[in-house]
Amino acid sequence: MITELTLPIIGYMYSSYKEKFGIPRQPNLVQVESYIEMSAPYNDLLAFEGIEAFSHLWLVWQFHDNKNQEKAQFRPQVRPPRLGGNKKIGVFATRSMYRPAPIGLSVVQLKEVKKEGRSVRVYVTGSDLLDGTPIVDIKPYIHYSDAVLDAESGYAQDEPKRKVVVWSDLALLQKQQLLANGKISTQTVQELEAVLSLDPRPAYQDDEARIYGMRFANLDVKFKVNETCVEIQEL
């Protein structure tokens, strides 16, 4: 009986999420645009013939940035952020990155498949993948079978609540300068605000005086969080 599998890496994700901190905990909560750079021999447009008829795709990918993943022993229970980061629950009842097979599954919206030079890129929105994530498969999303409208989702039945995002005087000035110099786009600003509205802090941290740091696209963002809003302090 086979006890292990070896899977090919067919491409890599290029994303504005430069570190794990700040990535939405589920796909499609933020419509950040990203793309998959296909690797040879999978960088063949013939492999994507007909894909334009589908609005969404399943991405199968690897949690590649887990610390000590190969040495870690099986843990039957984990602490999901959605339950405050303190309550334990069975690993197979979660989407925790620390699991026997470090494989993730995300639904994303397909924008287009383009050949750029020798590269073939699959552009998508709604991804929750870290920049550099290995992709092991791409499959079309089939609405009549994949969408279960009356499904029960346990402790994650409802979308997380969002906070208002505001800018300090300093951060607002920096944003305006970066926009004027062409170093960031309006789209990047909108994506950043959407990411921060989800409050990326660990669930067990509620220190309103603490300043947090996060890398997003080409920005190093400093921010504070209180009960109702996220304030961007500095870029």
GROMACS elastic network, one bead per residue, 0.5 to 0.9 nm:
[ bonds ]
;  ai    aj funct       b0    kb
    2     5     6  0.76235   500
    7   136     6  0.66991   500
    8   135     6  0.86418   500
    8   136     6  0.60357   500
    8   137     6  0.86058   500
    9    12     6  0.78182   500
    9    39     6  0.76881   500
    9    61     6  0.86108   500
    9   134     6  0.60241   500
    9   135     6  0.56884   500
    9   137     6  0.78850   500
   10    37     6  0.86733   500
   10    38     6  0.59328   500
   10    39     6  0.53965   500
   10    40     6  0.75510   500
   10    41     6  0.81900   500
   10    42     6  0.60634   500
   10    43     6  0.83159   500
   10   134     6  0.75705   500
   10   135     6  0.57880   500
   10   136     6  0.54474   500
   10   137     6  0.67601   500
   10   138     6  0.88786   500
   11    36     6  0.61414   500
   11    37     6  0.53522   500
   11    40     6  0.83502   500
   11    42     6  0.78792   500
   11    43     6  0.84136   500
   11   133     6  0.85336   500
   11   134     6  0.60592   500
   11   135     6  0.51982   500
   11   136     6  0.72202   500
   11   137     6  0.86411   500
   12    35     6  0.83621   500
   12    36     6  0.53947   500
   12    37     6  0.53974   500
   12    38     6  0.66405   500
   12    39     6  0.76658   500
   12   131     6  0.81058   500
   12   132     6  0.55312   500
   12   133     6  0.55027   500
   12   135     6  0.55538   500
   12   136     6  0.88866   500
   13    34     6  0.72144   500
   13    35     6  0.58284   500
   13    37     6  0.64062   500
   13    38     6  0.88434   500
   13   129     6  0.71698   500
   13   130     6  0.74021   500
   13   131     6  0.57198   500
   13   132     6  0.51322   500
   13   133     6  0.51806   500
   13   134     6  0.65657   500
   13   135     6  0.69887   500
   14    17     6  0.85374   500
   14    34     6  0.58149   500
   14    35     6  0.53868   500
   14    36     6  0.60532   500
   14    37     6  0.72082   500
   14   129     6  0.86755   500
   14   130     6  0.79419   500
   14   132     6  0.58704   500
   14   133     6  0.77830   500
   15    18     6  0.71141   500
   15    32     6  0.82051   500
   15    33     6  0.74218   500
   15    35     6  0.68287   500
   15    36     6  0.86883   500
   15   127     6  0.83669   500
   15   128     6  0.89323   500
   15   129     6  0.71420   500
   15   130     6  0.64432   500
   15   132     6  0.75392   500
   15   133     6  0.88894   500
   15   217     6  0.75053   500
   16    19     6  0.89653   500
   16    32     6  0.76430   500
   16    33     6  0.80537   500
   16    34     6  0.71577   500
   16   130     6  0.79023   500
   16   131     6  0.66399   500
   16   188     6  0.86443   500
   16   215     6  0.84841   500
   16   216     6  0.54745   500
   16   218     6  0.77606   500
   17    20     6  0.71252   500
   17    21     6  0.84585   500
   17    22     6  0.75278   500
   17    23     6  0.63332   500
   17   128     6  0.81460   500
   17   129     6  0.71399   500
   17   130     6  0.51948   500
   17   131     6  0.55745   500
   17   215     6  0.72159   500
   17   216     6  0.54661   500
   17   217     6  0.64059   500
   18    21     6  0.86104   500
   18    23     6  0.89072   500
   18   130     6  0.61958   500
   18   131     6  0.54090   500
   18   132     6  0.85107   500
   18   214     6  0.86591   500
   18   215     6  0.58331   500
   18   216     6  0.59017   500
   18   217     6  0.66457   500
   18   218     6  0.86608   500
   19    22     6  0.73939   500
   19    23     6  0.76676   500
   19   130     6  0.64016   500
   19   131     6  0.74782   500
   19   214     6  0.76508   500
   19   215     6  0.64260   500
   19   216     6  0.78354   500
   20    23     6  0.57238   500
   20    65     6  0.83877   500
   20   129     6  0.86128   500
   20   130     6  0.63179   500
   21    24     6  0.88243   500
   21   200     6  0.67688   500
   21   201     6  0.77495   500
   21   202     6  0.86994   500
   21   213     6  0.88524   500
   21   214     6  0.66245   500
   21   215     6  0.81692   500
   22    25     6  0.86262   500
   22   195     6  0.68779   500
   22   196     6  0.73555   500
   22   198     6  0.87084   500
   22   199     6  0.79876   500
   22   201     6  0.74451   500
   22   214     6  0.66561   500
   22   215     6  0.81363   500
   22   216     6  0.81764   500
   23    26     6  0.84621   500
   23   128     6  0.60885   500
   23   129     6  0.74265   500
   23   130     6  0.73735   500
   23   195     6  0.73266   500
   23   200     6  0.71971   500
   24    27     6  0.68732   500
   24    28     6  0.84989   500
   24    29     6  0.66629   500
   24    30     6  0.72772   500
   24   127     6  0.88003   500
   24   128     6  0.59099   500
   24   129     6  0.88594   500
   24   195     6  0.67554   500
   24   198     6  0.72811   500
   24   200     6  0.72912   500
   25    29     6  0.83203   500
   25    81     6  0.86719   500
   25    95     6  0.89360   500
   25   128     6  0.70728   500
   25   200     6  0.87322   500
   26    29     6  0.65233   500
   26    95     6  0.89291   500
   26   106     6  0.78617   500
   26   127     6  0.84286   500
   26   128     6  0.62737   500
   27    30     6  0.73942   500
   27    31     6  0.87361   500
   27   106     6  0.59925   500
   27   107     6  0.64616   500
   27   108     6  0.69690   500
   27   126     6  0.55903   500
   27   127     6  0.53106   500
   27   129     6  0.83883   500
   28    31     6  0.60381   500
   28    32     6  0.84939   500
   28   106     6  0.87458   500
   28   107     6  0.74982   500
   28   108     6  0.67049   500
   28   109     6  0.82796   500
   28   125     6  0.75807   500
   28   127     6  0.63906   500
   28   128     6  0.75161   500
   29   126     6  0.67282   500
   29   127     6  0.87056   500
   29   128     6  0.84946   500
   29   159     6  0.81703   500
   29   160     6  0.89566   500
   29   194     6  0.83455   500
   29   195     6  0.82374   500
   29   198     6  0.84681   500
   30   125     6  0.82367   500
   30   126     6  0.56406   500
   30   127     6  0.79094   500
   30   128     6  0.83425   500
   30   191     6  0.69886   500
   30   194     6  0.60088   500
   30   195     6  0.62886   500
   31   109     6  0.88420   500
   31   124     6  0.89759   500
   31   125     6  0.51917   500
   31   127     6  0.74391   500
   31   191     6  0.70540   500
   31   194     6  0.82896   500
   32   124     6  0.83430   500
   32   125     6  0.53249   500
   32   126     6  0.54818   500
   32   127     6  0.67972   500
   32   128     6  0.86042   500
   32   187     6  0.87017   500
   32   188     6  0.83289   500
   32   191     6  0.58134   500
   32   192     6  0.86994   500
   32   194     6  0.88630   500
   32   195     6  0.87581   500
   33   111     6  0.88057   500
   33   123     6  0.71742   500
   33   124     6  0.58134   500
   33   126     6  0.68115   500
   33   127     6  0.75552   500
   33   191     6  0.86950   500
   34   122     6  0.84538   500
   34   123     6  0.58801   500
   34   124     6  0.55895   500
   34   125     6  0.61524   500
   34   126     6  0.82728   500
   34   127     6  0.71846   500
   34   131     6  0.89268   500
   35   121     6  0.61266   500
   35   122     6  0.52513   500
   35   124     6  0.58040   500
   35   125     6  0.82908   500
   36   120     6  0.82662   500
   36   121     6  0.53927   500
   36   122     6  0.50003   500
   36   123     6  0.65315   500
   36   124     6  0.80780   500
   36   135     6  0.79011   500
   37    43     6  0.80707   500
   37   119     6  0.68848   500
   37   120     6  0.61705   500
   37   122     6  0.67926   500
   37   123     6  0.89794   500
   38    41     6  0.83835   500
   38    42     6  0.60606   500
   38    44     6  0.83793   500
   38   119     6  0.70164   500
   38   120     6  0.56697   500
   38   121     6  0.61137   500
   38   122     6  0.77219   500
   38   135     6  0.87750   500
   39    42     6  0.55602   500
   39    43     6  0.55121   500
   39   119     6  0.82530   500
   39   120     6  0.82732   500
   40    43     6  0.52259   500
   40    44     6  0.79314   500
   41    44     6  0.68956   500
   42    45     6  0.84927   500
   42    47     6  0.72253   500
   42   120     6  0.87100   500
   43    46     6  0.88172   500
   43    47     6  0.79062   500
   43   115     6  0.86996   500
   43   118     6  0.82777   500
   43   119     6  0.66542   500
   43   120     6  0.52451   500
   43   121     6  0.80719   500
   44    47     6  0.56503   500
   44    48     6  0.76026   500
   44   115     6  0.88301   500
   44   119     6  0.88746   500
   44   120     6  0.69631   500
   45    48     6  0.53490   500
   45    49     6  0.66730   500
   45   113     6  0.81068   500
   45   114     6  0.82472   500
   45   115     6  0.75044   500
   45   120     6  0.70671   500
   46    49     6  0.52433   500
   47    50     6  0.88380   500
   47    51     6  0.88685   500
   48    51     6  0.54214   500
   48    52     6  0.80995   500
   48   113     6  0.77135   500
   49    52     6  0.76330   500
   50    53     6  0.59381   500
   50    54     6  0.80834   500
   51    54     6  0.56823   500
   51    55     6  0.85337   500
   51    57     6  0.89916   500
   51   110     6  0.87954   500
   51   113     6  0.85439   500
   51   140     6  0.73570   500
   52    55     6  0.72595   500
   52   110     6  0.79214   500
   52   111     6  0.85678   500
   52   112     6  0.72064   500
   52   113     6  0.80595   500
   54    57     6  0.73600   500
   54   109     6  0.88849   500
   54   110     6  0.74617   500
   54   140     6  0.64433   500
   54   141     6  0.71197   500
   54   142     6  0.81643   500
   55   108     6  0.86873   500
   55   109     6  0.58834   500
   55   110     6  0.55140   500
   55   111     6  0.78550   500
   55   140     6  0.83347   500
   55   141     6  0.77423   500
   56   107     6  0.66898   500
   56   108     6  0.55188   500
   56   110     6  0.51918   500
   56   111     6  0.87261   500
   56   124     6  0.85987   500
   56   140     6  0.64647   500
   56   141     6  0.53576   500
   56   142     6  0.82465   500
   57   106     6  0.81611   500
   57   107     6  0.56096   500
   57   108     6  0.54316   500
   57   109     6  0.62685   500
   57   110     6  0.64110   500
   57   124     6  0.86851   500
   57   138     6  0.67305   500
   57   139     6  0.56616   500
   57   142     6  0.85329   500
   58   105     6  0.67865   500
   58   106     6  0.56340   500
   58   108     6  0.65133   500
   58   109     6  0.89775   500
   58   137     6  0.81607   500
   58   138     6  0.57620   500
   58   139     6  0.50119   500
   58   140     6  0.59610   500
   58   141     6  0.58026   500
   59   104     6  0.79707   500
   59   105     6  0.56927   500
   59   106     6  0.52156   500
   59   107     6  0.63281   500
   59   108     6  0.73836   500
   59   127     6  0.89270   500
   59   135     6  0.70744   500
   59   136     6  0.78629   500
   59   137     6  0.60824   500
   59   139     6  0.66301   500
   59   140     6  0.88622   500
   60   103     6  0.69587   500
   60   104     6  0.58015   500
   60   106     6  0.67933   500
   60   134     6  0.89425   500
   60   135     6  0.60819   500
   60   136     6  0.55771   500
   60   137     6  0.50046   500
   60   138     6  0.63054   500
   60   139     6  0.81732   500
   61    64     6  0.87686   500
   61   102     6  0.84866   500
   61   103     6  0.55984   500
   61   104     6  0.50938   500
   61   105     6  0.64364   500
   61   106     6  0.82756   500
   61   129     6  0.85689   500
   61   133     6  0.69807   500
   61   134     6  0.57860   500
   61   136     6  0.52505   500
   61   137     6  0.69754   500
   61   138     6  0.89468   500
   62    65     6  0.87904   500
   62   101     6  0.86659   500
   62   102     6  0.57361   500
   62   104     6  0.58551   500
   62   105     6  0.88346   500
   62   133     6  0.65852   500
   62   134     6  0.56774   500
   62   135     6  0.65907   500
   62   136     6  0.72512   500
   63    66     6  0.64166   500
   63    97     6  0.63604   500
   63    98     6  0.84152   500
   63   101     6  0.89595   500
   63   102     6  0.51739   500
   63   103     6  0.59265   500
   63   104     6  0.66057   500
   63   129     6  0.89293   500
   63   130     6  0.88412   500
   63   133     6  0.71651   500
   63   134     6  0.80223   500
   64    67     6  0.88457   500
   64    69     6  0.86057   500
   64   102     6  0.76428   500
   64   103     6  0.89387   500
   64   132     6  0.85934   500
   64   133     6  0.64584   500
   64   134     6  0.71775   500
   65    69     6  0.83912   500
   65   130     6  0.86691   500
   65   133     6  0.83148   500
   66    69     6  0.54849   500
   66    70     6  0.89112   500
   66    97     6  0.75193   500
   66    98     6  0.74634   500
   66   102     6  0.85915   500
   67    70     6  0.84455   500
   67    72     6  0.87290   500
   68    71     6  0.53307   500
   68    72     6  0.58930   500
   69    72     6  0.51968   500
   69    73     6  0.84694   500
   69    98     6  0.75591   500
   69    99     6  0.89961   500
   69   102     6  0.82243   500
   70    73     6  0.83796   500
   72    75     6  0.84240   500
   72    98     6  0.88884   500
   73   100     6  0.86451   500
   74    98     6  0.87061   500
   74    99     6  0.72505   500
   74   100     6  0.63315   500
   75    78     6  0.71576   500
   75    90     6  0.88294   500
   75    91     6  0.74300   500
   75    98     6  0.81145   500
   75    99     6  0.74771   500
   75   100     6  0.83021   500
   76    89     6  0.83013   500
   76    90     6  0.57596   500
   76    91     6  0.55686   500
   76    92     6  0.80412   500
   76    99     6  0.85019   500
   77    88     6  0.58676   500
   77    89     6  0.51845   500
   77    92     6  0.83330   500
   78    85     6  0.88094   500
   78    87     6  0.81083   500
   78    88     6  0.52798   500
   78    89     6  0.56748   500
   78    90     6  0.63958   500
   78    91     6  0.56251   500
   78    94     6  0.80607   500
   78    96     6  0.73594   500
   78    98     6  0.80804   500
   79    82     6  0.86291   500
   79    83     6  0.73232   500
   79    84     6  0.79235   500
   79    85     6  0.50543   500
   79    86     6  0.57676   500
   79    87     6  0.55356   500
   79    89     6  0.63584   500
   79    90     6  0.87479   500
   79    91     6  0.85729   500
   79    94     6  0.88826   500
   79    96     6  0.83581   500
   80    83     6  0.55594   500
   80    84     6  0.70221   500
   80    85     6  0.54352   500
   80    86     6  0.77698   500
   80    87     6  0.73546   500
   80    88     6  0.73024   500
   80    89     6  0.75038   500
   80    91     6  0.89999   500
   80    94     6  0.69458   500
   80    95     6  0.81986   500
   80    96     6  0.69421   500
   80   203     6  0.89295   500
   81    84     6  0.51493   500
   81    86     6  0.80392   500
   81    87     6  0.89745   500
   81   202     6  0.67797   500
   81   203     6  0.54221   500
   81   204     6  0.80817   500
   82    85     6  0.69856   500
   82   155     6  0.74065   500
   82   156     6  0.71311   500
   82   160     6  0.85127   500
   82   203     6  0.72320   500
   83    86     6  0.69527   500
   83    87     6  0.61558   500
   83    88     6  0.84829   500
   83   155     6  0.74516   500
   83   156     6  0.89848   500
   83   203     6  0.79112   500
   84    87     6  0.68853   500
   84   202     6  0.82536   500
   84   204     6  0.58598   500
   85    88     6  0.80869   500
   85   202     6  0.74115   500
   85   203     6  0.55740   500
   85   204     6  0.58020   500
   86   203     6  0.86215   500
   86   204     6  0.74235   500
   88    91     6  0.88361   500
   89    92     6  0.85358   500
   89    93     6  0.68882   500
   89    94     6  0.76365   500
   90    93     6  0.52889   500
   90    94     6  0.69947   500
   91    94     6  0.53569   500
   91    95     6  0.75385   500
   91    96     6  0.67919   500
   91    98     6  0.80726   500
   91    99     6  0.66651   500
   92    95     6  0.74535   500
   92    96     6  0.84476   500
   92    99     6  0.79869   500
   93    96     6  0.88594   500
   93   154     6  0.89700   500
   94    97     6  0.89880   500
   95    98     6  0.85815   500
   95    99     6  0.84895   500
   95   104     6  0.79807   500
   96    99     6  0.65951   500
   97   102     6  0.63475   500
   97   103     6  0.78229   500
   97   104     6  0.76330   500
   98   101     6  0.82625   500
   98   102     6  0.66285   500
   99   102     6  0.57211   500
   99   103     6  0.81927   500
  100   103     6  0.87588   500
  101   104     6  0.89325   500
  103   136     6  0.89925   500
  106   126     6  0.89451   500
  106   127     6  0.70386   500
  106   128     6  0.74095   500
  106   129     6  0.85290   500
  107   126     6  0.77964   500
  107   127     6  0.74573   500
  107   141     6  0.74488   500
  108   124     6  0.62197   500
  108   125     6  0.58899   500
  108   126     6  0.52327   500
  108   127     6  0.56745   500
  108   128     6  0.88006   500
  108   141     6  0.88487   500
  109   123     6  0.86652   500
  109   124     6  0.53810   500
  109   125     6  0.52482   500
  109   126     6  0.64085   500
  109   127     6  0.82489   500
  110   113     6  0.82438   500
  110   122     6  0.76608   500
  110   123     6  0.63621   500
  110   125     6  0.67759   500
  111   122     6  0.77309   500
  111   123     6  0.53198   500
  111   124     6  0.51291   500
  111   125     6  0.70971   500
  112   121     6  0.82664   500
  112   122     6  0.61034   500
  112   123     6  0.53120   500
  112   124     6  0.72329   500
  113   120     6  0.70870   500
  113   121     6  0.56717   500
  113   123     6  0.61149   500
  113   124     6  0.89668   500
  114   119     6  0.81788   500
  114   120     6  0.56951   500
  114   121     6  0.53192   500
  114   122     6  0.65852   500
  114   123     6  0.78590   500
  115   118     6  0.69036   500
  115   119     6  0.56052   500
  115   121     6  0.63157   500
  115   122     6  0.89878   500
  116   119     6  0.50978   500
  116   120     6  0.61867   500
  116   121     6  0.74045   500
  117   120     6  0.80672   500
  124   127     6  0.71451   500
  127   130     6  0.88366   500
  129   132     6  0.82837   500
  129   133     6  0.63811   500
  130   133     6  0.56035   500
  135   138     6  0.77818   500
  141   145     6  0.87522   500
  141   146     6  0.67607   500
  141   147     6  0.88815   500
  142   145     6  0.58271   500
  142   146     6  0.54986   500
  142   147     6  0.76592   500
  143   146     6  0.52934   500
  143   147     6  0.53021   500
  143   148     6  0.87037   500
  144   147     6  0.61540   500
  144   148     6  0.81460   500
  145   148     6  0.72482   500
  147   151     6  0.87861   500
  148   151     6  0.54675   500
  151   157     6  0.89055   500
  152   156     6  0.88507   500
  152   157     6  0.66439   500
  153   156     6  0.53852   500
  153   158     6  0.81335   500
  154   157     6  0.56660   500
  155   158     6  0.82233   500
  156   159     6  0.72422   500
  156   160     6  0.82822   500
  158   161     6  0.86670   500
  159   162     6  0.89700   500
  160   198     6  0.71082   500
  161   197     6  0.84813   500
  161   198     6  0.69264   500
  161   199     6  0.89441   500
  162   194     6  0.86906   500
  162   196     6  0.85972   500
  162   197     6  0.50271   500
  162   199     6  0.72469   500
  162   228     6  0.86132   500
  162   229     6  0.85771   500
  163   196     6  0.79323   500
  163   198     6  0.64540   500
  163   199     6  0.69642   500
  163   225     6  0.89009   500
  163   227     6  0.81402   500
  163   228     6  0.55532   500
  163   230     6  0.64322   500
  164   193     6  0.87785   500
  164   196     6  0.87758   500
  164   197     6  0.60526   500
  164   228     6  0.65283   500
  164   230     6  0.61406   500
  164   231     6  0.84141   500
  165   193     6  0.62161   500
  165   194     6  0.82785   500
  165   196     6  0.70074   500
  165   197     6  0.59603   500
  165   229     6  0.56545   500
  165   231     6  0.58602   500
  165   232     6  0.73621   500
  166   193     6  0.86093   500
  166   229     6  0.71507   500
  166   230     6  0.62394   500
  166   232     6  0.62576   500
  167   170     6  0.79362   500
  167   171     6  0.58075   500
  167   172     6  0.55884   500
  167   230     6  0.84503   500
  167   231     6  0.54856   500
  167   233     6  0.66102   500
  167   234     6  0.84503   500
  168   171     6  0.51629   500
  168   172     6  0.59960   500
  168   173     6  0.85559   500
  168   231     6  0.65975   500
  168   232     6  0.60388   500
  168   233     6  0.53439   500
  168   234     6  0.75056   500
  169   172     6  0.51644   500
  169   173     6  0.62600   500
  169   174     6  0.86930   500
  169   233     6  0.81428   500
  170   173     6  0.52262   500
  170   174     6  0.62391   500
  170   175     6  0.86385   500
  170   233     6  0.69319   500
  170   234     6  0.63488   500
  170   235     6  0.85605   500
  171   175     6  0.60197   500
  171   176     6  0.85962   500
  171   222     6  0.89635   500
  171   232     6  0.63619   500
  171   233     6  0.55128   500
  171   235     6  0.59159   500
  172   175     6  0.50760   500
  172   176     6  0.62665   500
  172   177     6  0.86963   500
  172   232     6  0.84947   500
  172   233     6  0.87135   500
  172   234     6  0.82588   500
  172   235     6  0.89150   500
  173   176     6  0.51968   500
  173   177     6  0.62787   500
  173   178     6  0.86997   500
  174   177     6  0.51126   500
  174   178     6  0.61478   500
  174   179     6  0.85664   500
  174   234     6  0.74733   500
  174   235     6  0.64517   500
  175   178     6  0.51720   500
  175   179     6  0.61188   500
  175   180     6  0.85467   500
  175   184     6  0.82832   500
  175   189     6  0.81827   500
  175   234     6  0.89239   500
  175   235     6  0.73004   500
  176   179     6  0.51496   500
  176   180     6  0.60766   500
  176   181     6  0.85993   500
  177   180     6  0.50783   500
  177   181     6  0.61260   500
  177   182     6  0.85702   500
  177   183     6  0.86120   500
  178   181     6  0.51522   500
  178   182     6  0.61368   500
  178   183     6  0.51281   500
  178   184     6  0.57446   500
  178   185     6  0.83085   500
  179   182     6  0.51289   500
  179   183     6  0.61296   500
  179   184     6  0.53873   500
  179   185     6  0.60658   500
  179   186     6  0.72277   500
  180   183     6  0.77687   500
  180   184     6  0.85488   500
  181   184     6  0.78865   500
  182   185     6  0.67559   500
  183   218     6  0.84011   500
  184   187     6  0.82480   500
  184   188     6  0.63669   500
  184   189     6  0.75468   500
  184   217     6  0.88248   500
  184   218     6  0.78294   500
  184   219     6  0.85662   500
  185   188     6  0.51772   500
  185   189     6  0.65805   500
  185   190     6  0.88125   500
  186   189     6  0.51000   500
  186   190     6  0.62512   500
  186   191     6  0.86290   500
  187   190     6  0.51086   500
  187   191     6  0.61167   500
  187   192     6  0.85457   500
  188   191     6  0.50913   500
  188   192     6  0.60668   500
  188   193     6  0.86313   500
  188   216     6  0.87975   500
  188   217     6  0.75515   500
  189   192     6  0.51112   500
  189   193     6  0.62394   500
  189   194     6  0.86661   500
  190   193     6  0.52124   500
  190   194     6  0.62533   500
  190   195     6  0.87238   500
  191   194     6  0.50975   500
  191   195     6  0.62203   500
  191   196     6  0.87028   500
  192   195     6  0.51407   500
  192   196     6  0.62141   500
  192   197     6  0.85655   500
  192   216     6  0.71476   500
  192   217     6  0.87368   500
  193   196     6  0.51949   500
  193   197     6  0.60504   500
  193   198     6  0.89943   500
  194   197     6  0.51612   500
  194   198     6  0.70284   500
  195   198     6  0.57486   500
  195   199     6  0.75592   500
  195   200     6  0.75340   500
  196   199     6  0.53090   500
  196   200     6  0.63210   500
  196   223     6  0.87842   500
  196   230     6  0.68243   500
  196   232     6  0.88039   500
  197   200     6  0.81031   500
  197   229     6  0.77083   500
  197   230     6  0.67654   500
  198   201     6  0.88893   500
  199   202     6  0.85934   500
  199   225     6  0.74751   500
  199   229     6  0.86768   500
  199   230     6  0.72509   500
  200   203     6  0.84655   500
  201   204     6  0.81468   500
  201   205     6  0.65446   500
  201   206     6  0.81276   500
  201   212     6  0.81521   500
  201   225     6  0.85928   500
  202   205     6  0.55941   500
  202   206     6  0.85070   500
  203   206     6  0.76347   500
  205   208     6  0.89472   500
  206   209     6  0.89455   500
  206   210     6  0.86695   500
  206   225     6  0.80436   500
  206   226     6  0.78252   500
  206   227     6  0.86756   500
  207   210     6  0.55793   500
  207   211     6  0.88974   500
  207   224     6  0.88742   500
  207   225     6  0.79511   500
  207   226     6  0.80318   500
  208   211     6  0.81823   500
  208   224     6  0.65867   500
  208   225     6  0.55974   500
  208   226     6  0.51507   500
  208   227     6  0.81039   500
  209   224     6  0.69868   500
  209   225     6  0.79828   500
  209   226     6  0.84003   500
  210   223     6  0.85171   500
  210   224     6  0.63015   500
  210   225     6  0.80153   500
  211   222     6  0.63742   500
  211   223     6  0.55062   500
  211   225     6  0.81069   500
  211   233     6  0.81164   500
  212   221     6  0.81117   500
  212   222     6  0.55427   500
  212   223     6  0.53252   500
  212   224     6  0.62238   500
  212   225     6  0.85820   500
  213   220     6  0.69286   500
  213   221     6  0.55566   500
  213   223     6  0.65228   500
  214   219     6  0.81826   500
  214   220     6  0.58567   500
  214   221     6  0.51449   500
  214   222     6  0.65553   500
  214   223     6  0.82971   500
  215   218     6  0.72820   500
  215   219     6  0.57284   500
  215   221     6  0.60787   500
  215   222     6  0.89519   500
  216   219     6  0.52678   500
  216   220     6  0.65476   500
  216   221     6  0.72111   500
  217   220     6  0.84213   500
  219   235     6  0.63093   500
  220   234     6  0.81635   500
  220   235     6  0.56361   500
  221   232     6  0.72230   500
  221   233     6  0.76720   500
  221   234     6  0.60150   500
  222   231     6  0.87279   500
  222   232     6  0.60659   500
  222   233     6  0.53310   500
  222   234     6  0.50942   500
  222   235     6  0.63869   500
  223   230     6  0.67991   500
  223   231     6  0.54943   500
  223   234     6  0.70193   500
  224   229     6  0.85316   500
  224   230     6  0.58000   500
  224   231     6  0.52681   500
  224   232     6  0.66024   500
  224   233     6  0.70048   500
  225   228     6  0.78357   500
  225   229     6  0.59773   500
  225   231     6  0.62632   500
  225   232     6  0.88143   500
  226   229     6  0.55868   500
  226   230     6  0.65128   500
  226   231     6  0.83627   500
  227   230     6  0.85851   500
  232   235     6  0.78937   500
